[in-house]
Amino acid sequence: MTADRPRTRGRRLIGGRGAESSAAGTDEAPAAPESVAREVCLRLLTVAPRTRAQLADALQRRGVPDEVAEDVLGRFTEVGLIDDRAFAEAWVQSRHAGRGLARRALAAELRHRGVADETVADAVSALDPRAEENAARELIARRLAATRGHDPAKRMRRLVGLLARKGYPPGLSYRVVKEALETEGLETEGLDLEDLPPVMDE
């Protein structure tokens, strides 16, 4: 009989206070939409900066009513927790320095994140054209060796395609690649940009 007592006490503990706590948990009222909105925004902003549009999308997915979402987002904007202009400026500097992206690609990324066109234009216009060209040259310098041994036209197409995918305009891309190939002693006189095959991902 005594051997059964620990199991009995164990059953009382599991079915007693634990069960009462579980039952109490099911009776809790759902969180108010405003509290949910604040919690979602703070959690996302703690991980990384977000645009107002990104946070609005997150609140919509959580079922927060539009008027509540707008109110919370407005207050977060007033106190500086949401700042699309600062987000865009930091994004341009970071992605240009880290990935070598040009203004066109940076603008597309910002628009995809819901940044207004005027804010996008201001952010990308701050990028120095000389810095953009230097970044293009650095990208080509790092990839030039990997194309050696291929037909010059194919090398030109691949390298111009690389810059195109980074958002560099065709004229700049062609000029930078042409100059890089000529430093290796290659003849590029007949490799006109308009005569090259379409750029493809390879």
SULQUI-V330974 format. One record per backbone hydrogen bond with DSSP energy under -0.5 kcal/mol. NH is the residue of the N-H (numbers start at 1). CO is the residue of the C=O. Records with the same first field share a line. If there is no record, write none. Layout:
NH=CO ; CO
//
This chain:
4=1
5=1 ; 2
6=2
8=4
9=5
10=6
11=7
12=8
13=9
14=10
15=11
16=12
18=13
20=16
21=17
22=18
23=19
24=20
25=21
26=22
27=23 ; 24
28=25
36=32
37=33
38=34
39=35
40=36
41=37
42=38
43=39
44=40
45=41
46=42
47=43
48=44
54=113
55=51
56=52
57=53
58=54
59=55
60=56
61=57
62=58
63=60
64=59
69=65
70=66
71=67
72=68
73=69
74=70
75=71
76=72
77=73
78=74
79=75
80=77
81=76
82=76
87=83
88=84
89=85
90=86
91=87
92=88
93=89
94=90
95=91
96=92
97=93
98=94
99=95
100=96
101=95
102=166
104=167
106=102
107=103
108=104
109=105
110=106
111=107
112=108
113=109 ; 110
114=111
115=110
120=116
121=117
122=118
123=119
124=120
125=121
126=122 ; 123
127=124
128=126
132=128
133=129
134=130
135=131
136=132
137=133
138=134
139=135
140=136
141=137
142=138
143=139
144=140
145=141
147=143 ; 144
148=145
150=147
155=151
156=152
157=153
158=154
159=155
160=156
161=157
162=158
163=159
164=160
165=161
166=162
167=164
168=163
173=169
174=170
175=171
176=172
177=173
178=174
179=175
180=176
181=177
182=178
183=179
184=181
185=182
186=181
188=186
191=188
192=190
195=192
196=192 ; 193
//
